[in-house]
Amino acid sequence: MQRLYFLTPDLETTVNIAHELDDLGLSRNEVHVTGRDWVHLKERGVNNATLRQTSDVGHAAVRGLLFGIPLGCALGVLVYYVLGEGFSNTGITAVIAGMGIFGGLFGVWTSTMIGVSVHDVKVDKYEDDIENGAFLMMVDVANEQESKVYSVIHRHHPEVIIDKVTAEERRHHCGTGV
């Protein structure tokens, strides 16, 4: 499964493509659209994108969990040995596990607060176009359906830009690229 991004020039083209994707068997949960004129999209039955599709909140939550649990466990060891007398009835395992859970939850919470403000890599790339009235469709397709979707959309709408996130864009967006 991968996400394709369609930059469409106007509302009519966007609605037509949404119906064509529906005819291809894609569900509303697989097609999300963002743009300034989201009210008219909703009126025409097109699924609007949420923060989950337009921001980095999902990846941020995972990063928060991956960093929060080990840091919480390390803090649990420190707390146990610094305040050990207060935990005489509780074993070190319980303290470390409790602090690991706390660290994971705290990491998810803080990371998602930051992730909400960071645009998805393609939303960021096409932000100026979206501000000028274009729409960005995010379509989740199975790998074997990708070429079929490309051909159907380009046959009827050659003006539409179809894009997907490259490995380089993902690395750069996550702060690991140049």
Secondary structure, DSSP 8 states (H G I E B T S, - for coil): -EEEEEEESSHHHHHHHHHHHHHTT--GGGEEEE-TTHHHHHHTT--B--HHHHBSHHHHHHHHHHHHHHHHHHHHHHHHHHSGGGGTTS-HHHHHHHHHHHHHHHHHHHHHHHHTTSB-HHHHHTHHHHHTT-EEEEEEE-GGGHHHHHHHHHHH-TT-EEEE--HHHHHHHTT---
